[in-house]
Amino acid sequence: MHGGAAGSGAPKGNRNALKHGKYTAEARALNAHVRDLLRKGREFIEDI
């Protein structure tokens, strides 16, 4: 049986996110900036 004994299971927190940095504040800010640039670019092309 797969039980739920005290102390078993995954460690607390999302430590896997630290391995690749995808969810760091810096990466999220960069992704938001790129999305904003792409949106502005699409708007510019529509206005032409």
Residue pairs with C-beta under 8 A, 6 or more apart in sequence:
14 23
17 23
17 24
21 27
